[in-house]
Amino acid sequence: MTKKLLSEQTVVDAARRGEKIIQVDRETIVTIAARDRAKQLGIKLIDKNVESNSPSVPPTGVAQKSGAGEVIAIGSDHGGFALKEVLKPYLQTLGYQVVDLGTYTDESCDYPDYAYAVARTVSLGKASKGIMIDAVGTASAIVANKLRGIRAACCCDEFSARSSREHNDANVLTLGGRILGTELAKSITKIWLETNFGGGRHKRRLEKISDIEKGLQL
């Protein structure tokens, strides 16, 4: 059955029409960005399949036990292709909806094409987070961080994965397909996806990053 995507832009369009409620069902994939914007704009997301006062989606900032349908964009170049093919079914077992943006073979290709595709999908709110894999991970992080609103982190261990989410609210994870073992890559990915942003002093620092990104003087 075809899934429906509720993106941040859908919420913004509804607000412009003066709508205060958006109905979703079990076949609707609601992005994290859409949830955040709905909260900001005072729009309620109502599950039309549930006749109760319970919210249809978990409130922002509350950890989910599993992916619960959250959309993850994933991509790789030839150096990360093998690991991407391993991580895709693993993410699905955790409950995530996976959007594979390529590459689809292990033939040589250019990592900027796929890192850009993953980052842009996240920046447009079509996925809540992205994962990009090349040989080492650094190159793809450089590409992804060129897009406004993207905070890409290259993580080689569990500590950096947790820190990049808790302290930096990273929304794109880059991995090295030729330097990480399969099980470590899975562990890094799971921790990264399940760690929430800490807020507090970290929020103030992110706001300064945003000012730099917008070209404002600090």
C-alpha distance (Angstrom), angle and dihedral (degrees) to the residues before:
residue distance angle dihedral
M1 . . .
T2 3.82 . .
K3 3.78 114.9 .
K4 3.82 120.5 -136.3
L5 3.80 119.3 -137.0
L6 3.80 122.3 -141.5
S7 3.81 105.2 -162.9
E8 3.79 132.8 -176.7
Q9 3.82 89.8 -102.5
T10 3.82 90.2 56.2
V11 3.80 89.2 55.8
V12 3.81 92.2 47.5
D13 3.82 91.0 50.3
A14 3.81 90.7 50.0
A15 3.81 90.6 51.5
R16 3.79 90.6 52.1
R17 3.80 88.7 55.0
G18 3.79 89.5 52.4
E19 3.80 95.3 -111.7
K20 3.80 117.8 154.9
I21 3.81 99.2 -175.7
I22 3.79 132.0 48.8
Q23 3.79 117.4 -169.2
V24 3.78 118.8 -142.5
D25 3.79 132.4 178.7
R26 3.78 138.4 -162.3
E27 3.80 91.0 -79.5
T28 3.81 93.4 55.1
I29 3.79 118.7 100.4
V30 3.81 108.8 -152.1
T31 3.80 114.9 -161.5
I32 3.79 121.0 -139.8
A33 3.81 89.1 -119.8
A34 3.81 89.4 55.3
R35 3.80 91.6 51.7
D36 3.79 91.8 49.6
R37 3.81 93.8 48.2
A38 3.83 92.3 46.1
K39 3.79 89.0 54.5
Q40 3.81 91.5 48.4
L41 3.81 92.3 49.5
G42 3.80 95.8 43.3
I43 3.80 94.4 -115.0
K44 3.80 118.6 147.2
L45 3.79 120.6 -140.3
I46 3.80 105.9 -146.0
D47 3.80 123.7 -167.2
K48 3.78 103.6 -138.1
N49 3.81 90.8 -163.0
V50 3.80 93.5 61.0
E51 3.79 119.9 69.3
S52 3.76 98.6 -159.2
N53 3.76 141.5 86.7
S54 3.78 92.0 -105.0
P55 3.80 115.1 119.0
S56 3.81 114.5 -105.5
V57 3.80 93.0 -133.5
P58 3.80 132.5 32.0
P59 3.81 113.1 -96.1
T60 3.78 116.6 -101.9
G61 3.79 113.3 -87.8
V62 3.82 95.4 27.1
A63 3.78 113.6 116.6
Q64 3.80 116.6 -119.7
K65 3.78 118.0 -141.1
S66 3.80 89.7 -137.9
G67 3.78 138.1 7.0
A68 3.82 90.5 -84.5
G69 3.79 92.0 -161.9
E70 3.80 96.3 -48.4
V71 3.81 110.5 159.9
I72 3.81 116.7 -119.5
A73 3.80 120.9 -173.4
I74 3.79 113.1 -148.5
G75 3.78 132.1 -173.9
S76 3.78 143.0 158.5
D77 3.76 145.2 178.5
H78 3.81 121.6 -127.7
G79 3.81 90.7 -79.0
G80 3.79 91.6 59.1
F81 3.79 99.8 33.3
A82 3.81 97.0 100.6
L83 3.80 92.8 50.0
K84 3.81 91.7 45.9
E85 3.78 90.1 55.7
V86 3.82 89.1 53.1
L87 3.81 95.5 46.1
K88 3.81 96.4 48.7
P89 3.83 97.2 69.1
Y90 3.81 90.0 37.2
L91 3.81 90.8 57.4
Q92 3.79 89.8 48.7
T93 3.79 91.2 54.4
L94 3.82 86.9 56.0
G95 3.80 89.9 55.9
Y96 3.81 100.7 -102.1
Q97 3.79 126.4 139.0
V98 3.80 105.4 -128.1
V99 3.81 123.8 -151.4
D100 3.82 110.3 -166.1
L101 3.82 110.8 -153.3
G102 3.81 95.9 179.9
T103 2.90 166.8 -142.7
Y104 3.78 94.1 -173.5
T105 3.82 100.2 -171.6
D106 3.79 136.6 36.5
E107 3.81 92.4 -113.0
S108 3.80 115.4 125.2
C109 3.81 113.9 -84.2
D110 3.81 140.6 155.1
Y111 3.81 117.0 -85.8
P112 3.87 95.3 -150.9
D113 3.82 90.7 67.5
Y114 3.79 93.4 58.2
A115 3.80 98.2 35.1
Y116 3.81 87.9 53.8
A117 3.82 91.9 48.8
V118 3.81 92.3 52.0
A119 3.81 94.5 45.0
R120 3.79 93.6 45.8
T121 3.80 91.7 50.5
V122 3.81 88.6 55.3
S123 3.81 94.0 43.0
L124 3.82 90.4 53.5
G125 3.80 91.3 51.4
K126 3.79 93.6 -115.7
A127 3.80 89.2 122.5
S128 3.79 128.9 24.4
K129 3.81 93.8 -140.2
G130 3.77 139.2 4.6
I131 3.79 137.1 -143.9
M132 3.81 121.6 -159.6
I133 3.78 124.6 -177.0
D134 3.77 128.2 -165.5
A135 3.81 130.2 152.0
V136 3.83 95.7 -73.0
G137 3.82 106.0 2.1
T138 3.80 98.5 -128.6
A139 3.80 97.0 93.7
S140 3.80 94.0 53.5
A141 3.81 91.5 48.7
I142 3.80 89.1 55.5
V143 3.80 91.0 52.9
A144 3.80 96.1 44.4
N145 3.79 93.0 49.8
K146 3.80 90.4 60.9
L147 3.81 89.3 74.8
R148 3.78 119.9 85.3
G149 3.77 113.9 -107.3
I150 3.78 94.4 18.2
R151 3.79 121.2 123.0
A152 3.79 105.9 -176.4
A153 3.78 120.9 -174.7
C154 3.80 126.9 -167.8
C155 3.80 105.7 -145.5
C156 3.78 126.7 -169.9
D157 3.81 99.2 170.9
E158 3.80 141.6 27.3
F159 3.81 94.5 -101.9
S160 3.80 94.2 57.0
A161 3.80 90.3 45.1
R162 3.80 92.4 54.4
S163 3.80 93.4 42.8
S164 3.81 93.8 49.4
R165 3.79 90.3 57.8
E166 3.82 100.4 36.7
H167 3.80 96.6 43.3
N168 3.80 104.8 23.0
D169 3.83 104.7 27.1
A170 3.81 88.7 -132.8
N171 3.79 112.1 -164.4
V172 3.81 99.0 -173.8
L173 3.80 123.5 52.4
T174 3.80 118.9 -160.4
L175 3.78 121.8 -162.8
G176 3.79 137.1 -172.8
G177 3.77 110.9 -121.4
R178 3.79 92.3 -166.8
I179 3.79 98.7 45.5
L180 3.82 102.9 41.6
G181 3.78 128.0 72.8
T182 3.78 117.1 -132.2
E183 3.80 97.2 -109.2
L184 3.81 94.2 46.4
A185 3.81 90.1 48.8
K186 3.81 89.8 52.3
S187 3.81 91.7 49.0
I188 3.82 92.9 48.0
T189 3.80 90.9 48.8
K190 3.80 94.7 48.1
I191 3.81 93.5 48.4
W192 3.80 91.4 46.1
L193 3.79 93.2 51.2
E194 3.80 95.5 44.8
T195 3.82 98.9 44.9
N196 3.80 115.6 96.3
F197 3.78 127.2 -144.3
G198 3.80 110.2 -95.2
G199 3.82 97.8 -142.5
G200 3.80 117.1 -167.4
R201 3.79 113.4 85.4
H202 3.80 89.1 0.0
K203 3.81 90.6 61.5
R204 3.81 90.6 55.9
R205 3.77 90.3 52.3
L206 3.78 92.8 48.6
E207 3.78 89.1 52.6
K208 3.81 88.6 56.9
I209 3.80 89.5 51.8
S210 3.78 88.7 51.0
D211 3.81 90.4 51.9
I212 3.79 90.5 52.6
E213 3.78 89.8 48.9
K214 3.80 90.7 52.5
G215 3.79 90.8 50.7
L216 3.80 95.2 -111.8
Q217 3.78 122.1 148.4
L218 3.80 114.2 -113.5
